Amino acid sequence: MKTLVYGAGVLGSYLAHVLIRGGNDVTMLARGSRAEELKQGGLVIRHYFQLKTTTDKVKVISTLAPEEHYDLIFVVMKCNDFPAVLPVLAANASSNIILVGNNPEAHDTQRILEELSGNKKNIAFGFQLSGGRREKDRMICVRAGGQMVLGALGGAVPFQDMLVRSFAHTQYKLSFLEDMDTWLKSHIITILPMNLATFAVKGDVKKLARNKKLLQQIITAMDEGFSVLEKLGYSVVPKGQVKAVRSYRKLTYMFLKLYHSLPVARMVAGSAQELVALNSAFDRLKQQAGIATPVWDELADRSGEI
């Protein structure tokens, strides 16, 4: 399968590694020093839990020409970076595009891409359940076999069979959802309060793990966020998140305390720019719902980044 991974950060690099090992013809779009690293030393990943390092040869491009065709294009980047690449994707001849990352306003993103496009685009949205960080010329990758949840808006992914074939010879799991838009909105309700709290302690997750008040505020903020979605008619996906926050608050507190005491918590934090974009999207949802979220707002104020 001729595949382009547009974005060479931690998540894009791991996805490219999986696709290469699965026998696909993979190209990565990267720029600057990252492009030079890939060209000279290959795609190097240190797998955090597996205690191993892998190196893959990969083709690298720095621009996506309109006439260049790929069977699949995975765009793996932060939500605040999507708007800049939509015109490039629209001008390209390829049809099958998967936008991978946080995106609580997927319908708007799809509408803009379709309006800009000169040819029909089959669009899906996905989220890769892994994380990591840069370390010199390597990517530290946190994973457990690899998994992506994905789906289209208003129906099944039209190129689902192609996606299944591209991962057929990997240990990577694809989970297709009927309502990906709701999943993406639900996801920011769980991750944003945690990230806001992390910024409030300037990234010191161990300090956060010892702060009972801040951990409890995370849980209350999640509850407020779920109330916003419910008021707008969304059924939170997965449903167990709401039950954990409202019926098993003490267990949720213990989980957050344990999670933030582990080194892995430092590897899945979002960037300040993405948090700003996500929190702005949540504010728009909150305004539509007409619901106050005082604890969420306090976390955002304490973060110093929003």
N, C-alpha and C positions, 0 to 999 in steps of 0.2 A: 504494500500500500504506500503510495507516494504521499508523504505527510509533512506538513510544516508545523513546527512549534514556534509560535510568535511570542517571544519573551524568554529570556535566558537567566531568570532568577532562580531561586531555590526550587520552587514548584515546577517551573517550566523545565529546568534541568533534569529533575527526577522523572518527569513524564517522558522527556525525550529518551532518557536511559531505558525506561521500560519498553518503549516502542521500538527502539533499536534492538534490544535483546529479544523482542518478539518477532524479529525478521522484517520489519518495515523499512522502507527507504525514507530516512528521516533527514530533514533539513531544519536547522535552527536559525531564527532571525535574532541577531545580537549586534550590538554596536560598541565602539570604543574599546576599552581594555578587555572587556568581557569577550568580545569577538576575537581579539588576539589570543587570549587564553585558550579559547576553544580550538582555534586554528593550529596553534603551536603545540599544545599539550593534550588536546582532546577533551572530552567531557569527563571530568574527574569528580567522583562523589564518594564521600566517606559516610557509610551507612552506620548511623549512631548505635542502633540496637543490635545490628548484625555483626558489628566489630570487623568490618571489612571495607576495603576501598576498591572501587571499580573505575576503569578508564575505557571510554568508548570513542572511536573515531566518528566524527559527525561532520556533515557539510554545513557550511555557515554562509549566510547572506546578511547584508546590512540594510537592504531595501527590498520591498516586495513589488516587482514590476507588474503592471496591469495584465500583461499577456501570460505571465507564469501561472501554470495550472497545477493544483494539488488535489488529490482525492479528498483529503481532510486537512483543515486548518484549525489547530488548537491555539486560541489566544489566551495566554496565561499571564495575567497581570492584575494589579490592584484596580479597584473599581474607578478610582479617580483618573486612571490612565486610559480607560476605554474610549472616552470621547475623541481623543487625539488619533486613534487608529481606525475609527469607523470609516472615514473617507478613503483610507488606503484599502481597507477590505472591500468597500463598495466598488472601487475601481478595478479590482482584481477579477480575473476570469473564473476563479474557483467558486463553487456553489455551496459546499458543505462546511459550515463554520460552527465551532463550539467555543463559546465565550466562558472561560474558566476563572472563577473567582467570586468574591462577594459582589452582589448586585441586587439591591432591594428594589430597583426600578427597572426590572428587566423588560417590561412592556415598552417603556420609553426608548430603551436602547435598541430593541428590535425595530420599532417604528422608524427611528432615525436611520438605521442601517438600510432598511428596505426602501425608504424614500431616496436615499443617496445612490442606491445601486442601479446599474444599467442592465444587470442580468438578475435572474431569479436567485435568491439566496435561501438555502435551507439552514435555519438557525436553531441551535440548541444552547442551553446554558448548563454549566457544570460547576462542581466544587470538589476539589481534590482534598481528601482527608489526610493530610500530612503537613509537615512543617520542617523548619530547619534554619540555617543561617550560613552566611559566607565565612570562610576562614582562609585567608590568603587566596590561593588559586583553586581552592576546593570548595565544594558545597557540603556542609554537614546536613544529612537528611534524616529526619525522624519519621519512621514509618512502621507499619505492621503488615507487610505484604502489598500494600498499596490499594487505594480504593477511590473511586469517583462516583458521586451521585450526580445524575444529569437527567435532563428532560427538555421537552419543547413546550412552547406556550400554545395551549389550545389543541392538544392532541399528541400522538406518539411522535417520536423523533423520526423523520422521514428516511434517514439514512442509518437507522439503528443496526441493520444487518451488517453494514460496512464497518461500523464501530466494533461490533462483536468480533468480526473477523480480524480486525487490526490488533485486538488484545487476546486472540485465541491461544497463542503460544506463550502467554505470560501468566504470572501469579497475581496479576492485577485484577481487581474486582470492579465491574461496572454495575451500578444499581440505578435502574431507570424508574423515574418517578412520574406520576400522573400530573402532579401540580408542583412543578419546580419553582414557580414564582412564589408560592406560599412558603415553600421550604427555605428559599433564600431570605424572605422577610423574617421568618421564624429564627433563622440562624443568627441574624444580627442582634436579635433580642437577647440571645445567650452570650455572644462574644463581646458585644460592645461594653456592657457594664464591667466585665472582667478586664478589658483593655483600658477603659477609663480609670479604673482603680489602680492598674499597674502604672499608668502615667502619673497618677496622684502621688505615688511613692517613688517616682523617678526611676522606674524600672527595677526596683529592689523587690523582687517577688518574695524573698524570704521575709522581708519586713512586712509585706502584705499578708503573708501566712500567719503572722503573729498579731495582726490587727483585727480583733473581733468585730469592732464597729464597722470597719470598712467591708469585711466579708459579709456581714449582715446587710449592709447597704447594697451590695451586689445582688443579693437574692431579692430584696425588695424592689430594686430597679427592674429586674427581670419580670417580676410579677406585674409591675406597672406597664412594662412593654407588651406583655401578653394581653393585658386588658385593652390596650390600644388596638391590637390586631383583632381581638374578638369584637370590639365595638364596630370595626370596619367590615365584619362578616367573614373574617378568615378563621379557619380551623388550624390551630398551631400544629406544625409537622416537625418532628414526631410528637404525638400527644403526651407522651410520658414526661416531657420537659415541664409542662404545666403542673402535672401531679407532683413532680419532685419538688418544685418550688413552693406549692401551696399546701401539700399534704405531708411532705417529708422534709420540712425546712431544716431540721437538725441534721439529717443525713446529708442534705445538700451542703450545709455549712461545713461538715466534716470533710466532704469530698473537696470543696474549694480550698480548705486549709491544707489538706494533704497535697493536692495538685500544685499549689503555689510554693510548697516546700521542696519540690523536686526540680532538678536542673532543667528538665524538659520544658518547664513553663517559660523559660527564657527564650525558647526557640520558636514559639508560635505567636508571639506578640505582633500586633499590627503596627504599621507606620503611622506617624502623626498625621500625615496628609490624608491617608485613607480613613483614619478615624474621623477627621473633620468632615469628609465627604459622606461617610456613613451616618454620622450623627445629624448632618443636615437633612439627609433622606428621612431619618426617623422623625425629625422635627416636622417635616411635611406630613407624615402619617399622623402624628399627634394632632396637628392642626385640623386635619380632616376629621379625626375622631372627636375632637373637642374634649379631650381628657387631659387633666393635669397629671404631670409626672414629677413631683417635687424631689424625690430621692434621686431619680435619674438625672435631673437637672443639677442637683448638688454635686453628683459625681462628675458631671461634665465640667462644672465650674472648678472643682478641686483638681482636675487633671492638668489645668494650666495650658492645655493644647487646643481646647475647643472654644 
